Amino acid sequence: MQEQEIRLTDLIDVQVLQKIQNGFSKFTGMAALTTDANGRPVTVGSGFTEFCMNLTRSTENGMARCAECDMRGALLTLEKGESVVYKCHAGLLDFAAPIMVEGIFVGSFIGGQVCAERPGEQELRKTAAILGVDPEAYIAAAAKVKLIEYEKVERAAEFLCEIAEVLSQMAYSSYIALQQSRKLERVARSHNHFIVDMNANMKQHVQDWIGIAKELKGAHLDGKATSILAKLMDKGEEFMSVIDDTVEFSQIANGEIELYESEYDIVALINGVRSDYLETARKRGDEIQVLFGEGLPEVLLGDAGRIRQIVAKFVQNAVRHTKNGKVTIRVSTSRRSYATNLVIEIADTGKGMTPAELAALRGYIERRIPYDEGDSIGIAVIPMLLARMSGTLEVESIQDVETVFTINIPQLNVQASAS
């Protein structure tokens, strides 16, 4: 660690320093102040005497001389690396206790404003004349200064030195952890931006690939070539979906995804998703059926884009894992204490899951264990999005029979709110 890298206030909050010196001053009856490595105060003085505050420091000359003494105390403790007791320009006992971190001086506790023996009257008059203050008031204030044995002042300074050592080491550990955390955050953001840029390039190349394949599709090709071309286009669409999921996952994990609420028609939204995947389903011999429950609100308020994204992902997966079967989307609502609970079920008659696969997926959804299947990125995005919307996800599956995903999302019924 270089001396210029951190300041005392980077390590220890000023309020913490203030509380320490306030408690010290109250307990010992001595004044206290905390300075940085250059001797500049970082706290408000505690327990300062009338002699110092109202008289010695009341003039410009006095303030300059006191600042010089504070600096001298800081330099003395820096030179020795331990607490020191010394006499100030006004004849009082002061002390300085260094605050060291990894062998580097970052500040000091200074204070005192006490006497082991009171200054003589002639000495006080001489100082008052230099400062430009009333000598009688100065002598009277000096008589009120607390008398404390020199050894007690030394022990108090040593005590502060030990406190400073423990506090600074604890603070330095926290400081290093915070700096590492900030560094990791910067790296994560940089990594996220790299992923977004890289995937944008990949997406463009895949779009070009699909575009070329579509042009070839119109050419005179034999049946086998046409079939291979269709498979290439399907794989390209799947790859595009993976790219989108990767970017989405990275942005959500980095806290860059926001929700945008608007009024929407849930029936139109679900029918739109069905329409998007209907042709793909028919090519696989599948049927997509939509069943709407009674009493669905005509207008809901929520993030329609994210809801559509979640439903589309499940429908896409259901179609991918089902052949010559059926995908069913059931939509209903129930009353929730503060909103309307939107319930969307996506069921398919595909291959289903083994008990072990189902347990693994449930564990991931509940964030107990990682999910390591091939399409984990796509699966990972959904629970994260639902968590943002205070929603939940449940899954049931019977191998070779059926898989059902149930989504619950609280939404506002616009008509009910208006009535």
NORZINOR-V412961 format. One record per pair of residues at least 6 apart in sequence whose C-alpha atoms are under 7 Angstrom apart, sorted by sequence separation. I is the first residue (numbers start at 1). GAP is how many residues later the second one is. D is the distance in Angstrom with one decimal. If there is no record, write none. Layout:
I/GAP/D  I/GAP/D
//
This chain:
25/6/5.5  35/6/4.1  36/6/6.5  56/6/5.3  57/6/4.7  77/6/5.7  87/6/4.7  88/6/6.3  99/6/6.1  100/6/5.8  128/6/6.6  251/6/6.1  281/6/6.3  334/6/6.0  335/6/5.9  363/6/5.3  364/6/5.4  386/6/6.2  397/6/4.1  25/7/6.0  34/7/5.7  35/7/5.3  77/7/5.9  86/7/5.8  87/7/5.9  98/7/6.9  99/7/5.9  128/7/5.2  333/7/6.5  334/7/5.1  364/7/5.4  396/7/5.8  397/7/6.2  33/8/6.9  34/8/5.9  76/8/7.0  85/8/6.9  86/8/5.4  99/8/5.1  319/8/6.9  333/8/5.4  334/8/6.8  396/8/5.2  34/9/5.7  85/9/5.8  86/9/6.0  98/9/6.2  99/9/5.0  217/9/6.8  318/9/6.6  333/9/4.7  395/9/5.7  396/9/6.6  33/10/6.3  85/10/4.2  98/10/4.3  125/10/5.3  128/10/6.6  278/10/6.7  332/10/6.3  333/10/5.6  361/10/6.4  383/10/6.9  395/10/4.5  21/11/5.7  33/11/6.7  84/11/5.5  85/11/6.6  97/11/5.4  98/11/6.5  332/11/5.2  360/11/6.6  394/11/5.8  395/11/6.2  21/12/6.6  33/12/4.8  84/12/5.4  96/12/6.3  97/12/5.1  331/12/5.8  332/12/6.6  394/12/5.1  32/13/5.9  33/13/6.4  83/13/5.5  84/13/6.7  96/13/5.6  97/13/6.3  331/13/4.7  393/13/5.7  394/13/6.7  32/14/5.1  83/14/4.2  96/14/4.2  274/14/6.7  330/14/5.7  331/14/6.5  393/14/4.8  31/15/5.5  32/15/6.7  82/15/6.4  83/15/6.2  95/15/5.5  96/15/6.7  124/15/6.3  329/15/7.0  330/15/5.0  392/15/5.9  393/15/6.5  31/16/4.4  82/16/6.1  95/16/5.5  213/16/6.6  329/16/5.6  330/16/6.6  392/16/5.2  30/17/6.4  31/17/4.9  81/17/6.6  94/17/5.4  95/17/5.8  329/17/4.7  391/17/5.4  392/17/6.7  94/18/4.2  121/18/6.8  328/18/5.7  329/18/6.5  365/18/6.1  391/18/4.3  69/19/6.1  77/19/6.1  93/19/5.8  94/19/5.8  328/19/5.1  390/19/6.7  391/19/6.5  77/20/6.4  78/20/6.7  93/20/5.8  213/20/6.7  327/20/5.7  328/20/6.3  389/20/6.9  390/20/7.0  25/21/6.2  77/21/5.7  92/21/5.5  93/21/5.3  327/21/4.4  25/22/5.8  73/22/6.9  74/22/6.3  92/22/5.6  93/22/5.5  326/22/5.8  327/22/6.7  73/23/5.5  92/23/5.4  210/23/5.8  326/23/5.7  22/24/5.5  325/24/5.6  18/25/5.9  21/25/6.6  325/25/6.9  210/26/6.4  322/26/6.7  78/27/6.5  322/27/6.3  323/27/6.8  8/28/6.1  91/28/6.1  322/28/4.1  14/29/6.6  321/29/5.5  322/29/6.9  115/30/6.8  117/30/6.7  206/30/6.4  318/30/5.7  321/30/6.7  39/31/6.3  114/31/5.9  115/31/6.3  116/31/5.5  315/31/6.8  39/32/4.7  114/32/5.3  115/32/4.8  116/32/5.2  314/32/6.8  114/33/6.0  115/33/6.0  116/33/5.0  265/33/5.9  74/34/6.3  114/34/6.5  116/34/5.5  206/34/7.0  265/34/5.2  39/35/5.7  264/35/5.5  265/35/6.5  263/36/6.2  264/36/5.5  296/36/6.5  90/37/6.6  203/37/6.2  263/37/5.5  264/37/6.4  286/37/6.0  296/37/6.4  263/38/4.5  281/38/5.9  285/38/6.0  286/38/4.8  287/38/6.5  288/38/6.0  289/38/6.2  290/38/5.8  291/38/6.2  292/38/5.9  293/38/5.9  262/39/5.4  263/39/6.6  269/39/6.6  273/39/5.9  284/39/5.4  285/39/4.3  286/39/4.8  287/39/4.7  288/39/4.7  289/39/4.7  290/39/4.8  291/39/4.7  292/39/4.9  293/39/4.8  358/39/6.8  203/40/6.8  261/40/6.3  262/40/5.5  264/40/6.4  284/40/6.2  285/40/6.8  286/40/5.4  287/40/6.1  288/40/5.8  289/40/6.2  290/40/6.0  291/40/6.4  292/40/6.3  261/41/4.4  262/41/6.2  261/42/4.4  262/42/7.0  260/43/5.2  199/44/6.0  259/44/6.1  353/44/5.8  352/45/5.6  353/45/6.1  354/45/5.5  352/46/5.5  353/46/4.8  352/47/4.3  351/48/6.0  352/48/5.1  351/49/4.4  352/49/6.0  350/50/6.5  351/50/6.6  352/50/5.3  196/51/5.6  350/51/6.6  352/51/5.3  195/52/6.7  349/52/5.7  350/52/6.0  349/53/4.5  348/54/5.6  349/54/6.8  347/55/6.8  348/55/5.5  347/56/5.5  348/56/6.7  347/57/4.2  192/58/5.9  346/58/5.6  347/58/6.4  192/59/6.9  345/59/6.6  346/59/5.3  97/60/5.8  345/60/5.6  346/60/6.6  96/61/6.7  97/61/6.9  345/61/4.4  95/62/6.2  344/62/5.8  345/62/6.3  97/63/6.2  98/63/6.1  343/63/6.9  344/63/5.1  49/64/6.9  97/64/4.9  343/64/5.6  344/64/6.7  99/65/5.3  100/65/6.5  189/65/6.9  343/65/4.7  99/66/6.4  342/66/5.6  343/66/6.7  101/67/6.2  341/67/6.4  342/67/5.2  37/68/6.3  100/68/6.9  101/68/6.5  341/68/5.7  342/68/6.0  37/69/4.7  62/69/5.5  85/69/6.3  99/69/6.9  341/69/4.5  342/69/6.5  36/70/6.1  37/70/4.1  61/70/5.9  340/70/5.7  341/70/6.1  36/71/4.0  339/71/5.9  340/71/5.2  35/72/5.5  36/72/6.5  59/72/6.7  310/72/6.1  339/72/5.7  340/72/5.7  35/73/5.4  339/73/5.2  340/73/6.0  34/74/5.8  35/74/6.4  83/74/5.8  339/74/7.0  34/75/4.5  56/75/7.0  83/75/5.8  33/76/5.8  34/76/6.1  32/77/6.9  33/77/5.2  32/78/5.7  33/78/5.8  55/78/6.6  83/78/6.2  32/79/4.0  31/80/4.9  32/80/6.5  30/81/6.8  31/81/5.0  30/82/5.0  31/82/5.9  30/83/6.4  55/83/6.8  30/84/6.6  51/87/6.7  51/90/5.0  50/91/6.4  51/91/5.9  8/98/5.4  7/99/6.2  8/99/6.2  3/101/6.3  302/109/5.8  301/110/5.9  302/110/7.0  300/111/6.4  301/111/5.0  300/112/5.6  301/112/6.5  300/113/4.8  301/113/6.3  299/114/6.4  300/114/5.5  299/115/5.7  297/116/6.4  299/116/6.7  249/128/6.9  246/131/6.2  245/132/6.1  249/132/5.4  245/133/5.4  248/133/6.8  242/136/6.9  245/136/6.8  12/159/6.0  11/160/5.3  11/161/5.9  11/164/5.9
//
